[in-house]
Amino acid sequence: MATKTAEGATSGTEAGTEARKDDETTTAAADAAAEERSEEGSAEERAAEADGGEAGDATEAAGGKAPSGVGQGAGAVVSAALGLVSLSGGWIGTVASAREQLVGQLQTSSTASVAKQIKEVYGDAWHTTALWAGLFALVALITGVVVLARPAFGTPGRPQAAWIKSVAWAGVSLGVIGLLLAVLKYSDALLGLPSTG
C-alpha cells in the first residue's frame, strides 16, 4: 500500500511538473507574442511620428499653424463688393464727377459754344465717372482672380471652400461687367453726349 502511495505521489509530482512546464511554455509564448506586438506597435508609432514630424515641420515653416482660409474669404467678399461699386459708380466716382463738373463750369466762359460747354461741364464729368467705375471694376477683377488662383500656391491637398469660390467668381463676373460698361461709357458708345447741331 505504501508503494502505491509513493507511486501515486511520484506520478502526482510528475503531473504537476509537466503542468508547470506547460504553463511556463504558454507564458513564454504569450510573452514572445506580446513583445512582437509591442515591436510592431513601436515601429508604427515611429513611422507615424516621422510623418507627423514632417507635417509639423511644414506647418511650423508655414507660420505655426495651418491656414484657415479667412483671408481668401475676405478677399472674395471684397472682390464682389468692389464689383458692385463699379456698377453703381460709388461715392468716390460721384464726388469726382461733381468736381470735374465744377471745374468745367469755372473754366468755360459764357461766350463759349454750346458744344464746348456741354463737353466741358457734362462730358468730362461723365468720363470721370466712367474712369472711376473702371478702376473699381479692374481692382474687383484682379482681387477675384487672385483669390481663385491662391490654392494653387498654398497648402497642397487643402481644397478651397465652395462659398469662397462662388463669391470670388461673382466678384470676377461683376468686375468684367463693370469694366465693359466703363469702357463703353468712356468711349461714348453708351449714353454718349447729345449732339448740338
DOVEX-680422 format. One record per residue (C-alpha): residue in one letter; x, y, z. Coordinates in pm, whole numbers, plus 50000, padded with zeros to 5 digits. Example, Ala and Ser with C-alpha at 12.3 -4.5 7.8 and 13.67 -1.06 7.14 Angstrom:
DOVEX-680422
a512304955050780;s513674989450714;
//
This chain:
DOVEX-680422
m500005000050000;a502835022650084;t504275016349742;k501105026449574;t501035058549774;a504635065949686;e503935058249321;g500825080049333;a502805108049493;t505535104049231;s503085104048943;g501245133949100;t504535152349128;e505415144148768;a501985155848652;g502405188148849;t505835193448698;e504515187548349;a501645211648416;r504125237848535;k506235232148224;d503145236348004;d502255268248192;e505785281148153;t505765272847780;t502405290347738;t503615320247935;a506835322047731;a504835320347405;a502475347447528;d505425369247631;a507055364647290;a503815373647112;a503415404347332;e506975415247255;e506365411146880;r503175431746908;s504935458947103;e507765459646847;e505255462646562;g503355489446752;s506515509046826;a507545506546458;e504135520146357;e504405547546620;r507845556946491;a506535558846133;a503575579846248;e505885602546445;a508105606446139;d505105615445924;g503775638546193;g507195653846238;e507455661745867;a503935676345867;g504755695446184;d507925709246026;a505955720445721;t503335736345945;e505985753946154;a507715766245839;a504395779745712;g503875800646022;g502985777946309;k499505766546209;a497515755445908;p495845783445707;s492175787845788;g491055804245462;v489825835845633;g491985857845411;q490685841145097;g487085845545215;a487685882245291;g489305887144951;a486335871044778;v483865893544962;v485965924544883;s486065914444517;a482265911144499;a481765944144686;l484135962644453;g482325947544156;l479035961544285;v480635995544345;s481925995743987;l478365991043858;s476846018244077;g479666043444039;g480306046544409;w480706076744629;i484226084744504;g483036084344143;t480146107644228;v482416132444409;a484996131344130;s482266137243872;a480846166944065;r484346181544100;e485026177643728;q481676194143652;l482576223943876;v485996227043713;g484316226543371;q481936254243473;l484776275743606;q486986271143301;t484306275743036;s483336310942952;s479736320442895;t480536330042539;a481806295042451;s479806274242208;v477096251042336;a479066220142221;k482126231442417;q480056239142728;i478376205042717;k481706187542669;e483506206542944;v480706206143200;y478976172843140;g481186152142910;d484306153743127;a482246146143438;w480736115843264;h484166103543160;t485456108143514;t482606086843649;a483376060143389;l487076061343476;w486476055743847;a483966028143778;g486546011543553;l489206013643824;f486885997244079;a485985970443824;l489635963443748;v490515960144118;a487505937144169;l488585915643876;i492205912843993;t491195905344353;g488775878144243;v491365861844017;v493975862444296;v491525845644537;l490685818744281;a494355812644198;r495535812344562;p495015774644629;a497485766444352;f500225783444556;g499025773044904;t498995740945105;p498705711244868;g495675689244918;r493705716145103;p490595724444895;q489135759244886;a485695763045045;a482835763144795;w481405796244919;i484785813244870;k484905801344509;s481315812644448;v481815847344591;a485145851444411;w483535841344080;a480775866744149;g483445893344203;v485215883943880;s481935884543686;l480895918243829;g484385931543757;v484205920843393;i480725935943350;g481765968043527;l484915970943316;l482965965842996;l480385992143095;a483136016543195;v484836013042857;l481506017942677;k480726049142886;y484206063742848;s484186058942470;d480676074442446;a479316042442292;l476876040142584;l474846071342673;g477076094842479;l476706132742484;p473806146942286;s474636163441957;t474346201241948;g473926206941581;
//
